[in-house]
Amino acid sequence: MVTTKVAADDASRYGIVQTGAGDRITDYAYKPDEPATTTATNEVFVFTPGPTLDRLEALADKAGEEGLQDLGNQLLPDQVHDGAAHAYPLRGHWRDVGTVDAYWQAHRDFLSDEPPIDLDDPSWPVHTRGGRHSAARILEGGAVDQSLVSGGTRVAGEVRGSVLSPGVVIEKGATVVDSVLLPGVRVRSGATVTRSVLDDGVEVGQRAAIGGDGEITLVGRRTRVDDGARVSPGARLPDPDREG
């Protein structure tokens, strides 16, 4: 199991291990209410195929009609009990993005003066998705501060503390603050986007207002926000409670 250190107040979200001599794992608890350590598995596991398949068959026979559950509930604890699990501490950068706040903060980390990974290291280039694009363009009247701007973006408005993916367009008079915009998002003139994550292809209509101070706002893929609409902080659009 590849492991890493996590914050004590966040440890209950992970599989937590205790280790002994030679980094042998002596105990494993899946998302415990009271974590014994802050050493977490970061969901990277290397198995020996033959013994692991034999173990899975044995566990399946034991589970019967109920069937196997998450590997963190059965397979990993069983291997730890038999002394067959070892920890491989990760020395580099790692961050879980399993929650909205964690996903948003992972992007924010790279806006600091000393980001967790050197984005200019030629021996370890960081590639974004989205294929080939032209250079980013900051047009007349456009302003960008403390942000990451990908190729193919076009900014004629104001962008602060944000991450713009390939193909994003910020029209004149629009403002984007502390947000993450995925490929193809378009923010029309006069609109504001604050503390939000906008998925692929979202279009924010003129004078619309997305988010604000408070929880992170989410706008789903290819959603069209009407002109002048208001989406409150922490909202989910489309509303998951109204779907299906």
C-alpha positions, 0 to 999 in steps of 0.5 A: 500500500502506498501511504501518505500523511494526512491532517489529524482532523481529516484522517477519518476519511481514509483507510488508516494504517499502523506500521511495524518493522520493515514498514510491515502494516500491522493494522488497517482501519477503513475510515475509522471514527477515531483514527489511531494514526495519521498515516493513510493509504492513498488508494494506490495498491500493488498486488501479487496476482495469484495469491490475491485472486485465491484470497478473493475467491476464499472471501467470496465463498465466505461472503456467500449471497451477500457478495464482496464489498469494498476492498477496504472492508474485506480484502485489505484487512484480510491481507493485513491480518496475515502479515501480507501487507507493507507500506510504501511511503510516498515522499512527493506531493499527494492530495485527495480530491474526493470532496468539492472543497478538496478539489477546489483547494487542490487547484488553489494550492498551485496559485501560491508563490511556492506551489507543491509541484514545480510547474516549470520543471522540464524533467517532470512536465505537467500536462492538462487535458484538452488537446492542442490549443493556441496560446492564451490571449489576454485581450484589451481591457482584460486583467488576470491576477494570481491565476493559472491560464491554459492555452486556448483561453480568451480573457477580456474581463477580470480574473483573480485567484482562479484556474482557467482550463483550455478554451475558456472565454471570459467576455468583456465586463465579466468577473471570475474570482477564486474559481475553477473553470473546466474546458470550454466554459464561457462567461458572458459580459457582465456576469460574475463567478465567485468561489465556484467550479464550472464543469465542461461547456458551461455557459454563464449568461449576461449579468448572471451571478454564480456563487459568492462568499460561503460554500463552493458552488457547482455548475454541471456539464454543459449547463446554460445559466440564463441571463440575469440568473442568480445561483447562490453560494453552495448551490448545485446546478442542476439541483440533484434533488430535482433530477430523475 
